[in-house]
């Protein structure tokens, strides 16, 4: 019986489209269009044209029914050798990080030498579907043999069956949107709008500086005439943010606004992972290494905060690797909402939460805020659901490469009360 020795997984390169506000620049652009363009850019920049990779994993949350085999269809137009397989993954906002964990495990175990992970999402090409009742009647109509039988079937049609159903950012178990759930979280943890606005302001300032410094030059490629993320507002101020009205809670208690919540966004990202031998063979530099990942979920139906699952994932991940929050040079917490980030940080600082919820002996402690999302995050750059993981991995790997060594932590909350976390290092 073969014994498998886990080996290092190199993060080699990353590419992404500019992220744009939905229903603007990428109108009539499909998820497949976005994913193909991103894969093509990544393949071209790494000179892997007509090379067979071990596997490609990508996904989308807002998926058109015709994209049932999106990744493989995208691979066939990517410039990779057509023998390169591909498959689709979906774990809500954690999809991009999930695909990277999949590919990393395959490389670490020796199943494959290389692979691409990524994700895409667009709200500008969402297709509505008809109800189950409509579909059932259409199948019944198809089986009807005579004109009379067909007429009998059609008499069962009701007006509500003809109303298209579109995807919605609502939790089916509770009927509340993600924003409404986050309002409950910030009220529980005592997070003010002022604090949320401050984090949002800092995200825009950091991202604007990163663009000015050229940090994104080799990560973001021009697509459809767009050269940079369009959600970024370098001229926003605390005063402007404070004037925005609540977007989810209109009872007078609401603190989440359009300014401290992530905008609906279109875009795609991808990262190339490989063994050290693969990188050497193709003369490609290694930016960093994908070390480990962890997954979690919370019982939000019974009162746990919908977006608090990453607190569990990070806790278990750090325990498994013998690390603390203070052992990281960079910490990337996806900014679904400024309030979510602040609730997470406050939970890690709470001895009561860490002992009772996370099963620890004490609080995980505070982080150095100078290490948090140092080049901005989703509030400023945007959040195409499945593309956020790839964006963070590529940026974090580049940050570690520029530093020369170090360790980075990734934390992503998702719909359905789940979380995905990962550790990236450069020895």
ChimeraX attribute file (.defattr): number of C-alpha atoms within 10 A of each C-alpha:
attribute: neighborCount
match mode: 1-to-1
recipient: residues
	/A:1	3
	/A:2	4
	/A:3	6
	/A:4	10
	/A:5	8
	/A:6	12
	/A:7	15
	/A:8	17
	/A:9	26
	/A:10	29
	/A:11	29
	/A:12	25
	/A:13	27
	/A:14	32
	/A:15	28
	/A:16	32
	/A:17	28
	/A:18	25
	/A:19	33
	/A:20	25
	/A:21	23
	/A:22	21
	/A:23	15
	/A:24	12
	/A:25	17
	/A:26	23
	/A:27	13
	/A:28	13
	/A:29	16
	/A:30	22
	/A:31	29
	/A:32	26
	/A:33	17
	/A:34	23
	/A:35	32
	/A:36	23
	/A:37	23
	/A:38	29
	/A:39	30
	/A:40	19
	/A:41	23
	/A:42	26
	/A:43	22
	/A:44	14
	/A:45	14
	/A:46	16
	/A:47	15
	/A:48	16
	/A:49	15
	/A:50	14
	/A:51	14
	/A:52	16
	/A:53	22
	/A:54	19
	/A:55	23
	/A:56	28
	/A:57	27
	/A:58	31
	/A:59	32
	/A:60	30
	/A:61	23
	/A:62	23
	/A:63	22
	/A:64	18
	/A:65	12
	/A:66	9
	/A:67	17
	/A:68	12
	/A:69	14
	/A:70	25
	/A:71	26
	/A:72	21
	/A:73	17
	/A:74	25
	/A:75	26
	/A:76	16
	/A:77	17
	/A:78	22
	/A:79	21
	/A:80	22
	/A:81	16
	/A:82	15
	/A:83	14
	/A:84	17
	/A:85	19
	/A:86	22
	/A:87	17
	/A:88	19
	/A:89	21
	/A:90	18
	/A:91	21
	/A:92	20
	/A:93	29
	/A:94	28
	/A:95	31
	/A:96	35
	/A:97	29
	/A:98	30
	/A:99	29
	/A:100	30
	/A:101	22
	/A:102	18
	/A:103	25
	/A:104	31
	/A:105	21
	/A:106	20
	/A:107	24
	/A:108	22
	/A:109	16
	/A:110	15
	/A:111	13
	/A:112	18
	/A:113	22
	/A:114	27
	/A:115	25
	/A:116	29
	/A:117	32
	/A:118	36
	/A:119	39
	/A:120	34
	/A:121	32
	/A:122	33
	/A:123	24
	/A:124	21
	/A:125	19
	/A:126	17
	/A:127	15
	/A:128	13
	/A:129	16
	/A:130	14
	/A:131	14
	/A:132	10
	/A:133	15
	/A:134	19
	/A:135	14
	/A:136	11
	/A:137	16
	/A:138	16
	/A:139	12
	/A:140	14
	/A:141	17
	/A:142	11
	/A:143	12
	/A:144	15
	/A:145	9
	/A:146	9
	/A:147	9
	/A:148	10
	/A:149	13
	/A:150	16
	/A:151	12
	/A:152	13
	/A:153	17
	/A:154	14
	/A:155	8
	/A:156	11
	/A:157	14
	/A:158	11
	/A:159	7
	/A:160	11
	/A:161	16
	/A:162	14
	/A:163	13
	/A:164	11
	/A:165	12
	/A:166	11
	/A:167	13
	/A:168	9
	/A:169	11
	/A:170	16
	/A:171	17
	/A:172	10
	/A:173	9
	/A:174	11
	/A:175	11
	/A:176	14
	/A:177	16
	/A:178	21
	/A:179	23
	/A:180	17
	/A:181	23
	/A:182	26
	/A:183	24
	/A:184	19
	/A:185	23
	/A:186	22
	/A:187	15
	/A:188	11
	/A:189	14
	/A:190	13
	/A:191	19
	/A:192	15
	/A:193	20
	/A:194	15
	/A:195	15
	/A:196	25
	/A:197	26
	/A:198	16
	/A:199	22
	/A:200	28
	/A:201	26
	/A:202	22
	/A:203	27
	/A:204	25
	/A:205	21
	/A:206	18
	/A:207	26
	/A:208	19
	/A:209	15
	/A:210	16
	/A:211	14
	/A:212	11
	/A:213	10
	/A:214	10
	/A:215	16
	/A:216	19
	/A:217	14
	/A:218	13
	/A:219	21
	/A:220	22
	/A:221	20
	/A:222	14
	/A:223	18
	/A:224	11
	/A:225	9
	/A:226	16
	/A:227	14
	/A:228	19
	/A:229	20
	/A:230	17
	/A:231	22
	/A:232	22
	/A:233	17
	/A:234	16
	/A:235	10
	/A:236	15
	/A:237	16
	/A:238	15
	/A:239	11
	/A:240	12
	/A:241	20
	/A:242	17
	/A:243	10
	/A:244	15
	/A:245	15
	/A:246	19
	/A:247	17
	/A:248	19
	/A:249	17
	/A:250	10
	/A:251	7
	/A:252	7
	/A:253	11
	/A:254	19
	/A:255	26
	/A:256	26
	/A:257	23
	/A:258	15
	/A:259	25
	/A:260	30
	/A:261	24
	/A:262	24
	/A:263	21
	/A:264	19
	/A:265	26
	/A:266	32
	/A:267	33
	/A:268	35
	/A:269	35
	/A:270	34
	/A:271	28
	/A:272	25
	/A:273	28
	/A:274	30
	/A:275	24
	/A:276	20
	/A:277	12
	/A:278	17
	/A:279	18
	/A:280	12
	/A:281	9
	/A:282	11
	/A:283	11
	/A:284	15
	/A:285	15
	/A:286	21
	/A:287	22
	/A:288	30
	/A:289	24
	/A:290	24
	/A:291	21
	/A:292	18
	/A:293	25
	/A:294	21
	/A:295	20
	/A:296	19
	/A:297	22
	/A:298	20
	/A:299	14
	/A:300	19
	/A:301	13
	/A:302	8
	/A:303	11
	/A:304	17
	/A:305	21
	/A:306	27
	/A:307	29
	/A:308	27
	/A:309	27
	/A:310	26
	/A:311	28
	/A:312	23
	/A:313	24
	/A:314	28
	/A:315	21
	/A:316	20
	/A:317	21
	/A:318	20
	/A:319	11
	/A:320	11
	/A:321	11
	/A:322	9
	/A:323	12
	/A:324	15
	/A:325	17
	/A:326	13
	/A:327	14
	/A:328	18
	/A:329	19
	/A:330	24
	/A:331	23
	/A:332	23
	/A:333	23
	/A:334	26
	/A:335	29
	/A:336	26
	/A:337	27
	/A:338	29
	/A:339	31
	/A:340	27
	/A:341	21
	/A:342	21
	/A:343	24
	/A:344	21
	/A:345	18
	/A:346	18
	/A:347	22
	/A:348	23
	/A:349	17
	/A:350	16
	/A:351	18
	/A:352	16
	/A:353	18
	/A:354	21
	/A:355	14
	/A:356	11
	/A:357	13
	/A:358	21
	/A:359	13
	/A:360	16
	/A:361	11
	/A:362	16
	/A:363	16
	/A:364	23
	/A:365	16
	/A:366	14
	/A:367	18
	/A:368	12
	/A:369	11
	/A:370	10
	/A:371	14
	/A:372	17
	/A:373	22
	/A:374	20
	/A:375	24
	/A:376	25
	/A:377	26
	/A:378	29
	/A:379	28
	/A:380	30
	/A:381	29
	/A:382	28
	/A:383	30
	/A:384	31
	/A:385	30
	/A:386	33
	/A:387	35
	/A:388	32
	/A:389	31
	/A:390	30
	/A:391	29
	/A:392	25
	/A:393	30
	/A:394	23
	/A:395	19
	/A:396	26
	/A:397	27
	/A:398	23
	/A:399	23
	/A:400	22
	/A:401	18
	/A:402	10
	/A:403	11
	/A:404	12
	/A:405	14
	/A:406	18
	/A:407	21
	/A:408	24
	/A:409	24
	/A:410	23
	/A:411	28
	/A:412	31
	/A:413	29
	/A:414	24
	/A:415	19
	/A:416	22
	/A:417	21
	/A:418	25
	/A:419	28
	/A:420	30
	/A:421	31
	/A:422	25
	/A:423	22
	/A:424	24
	/A:425	23
	/A:426	21
	/A:427	10
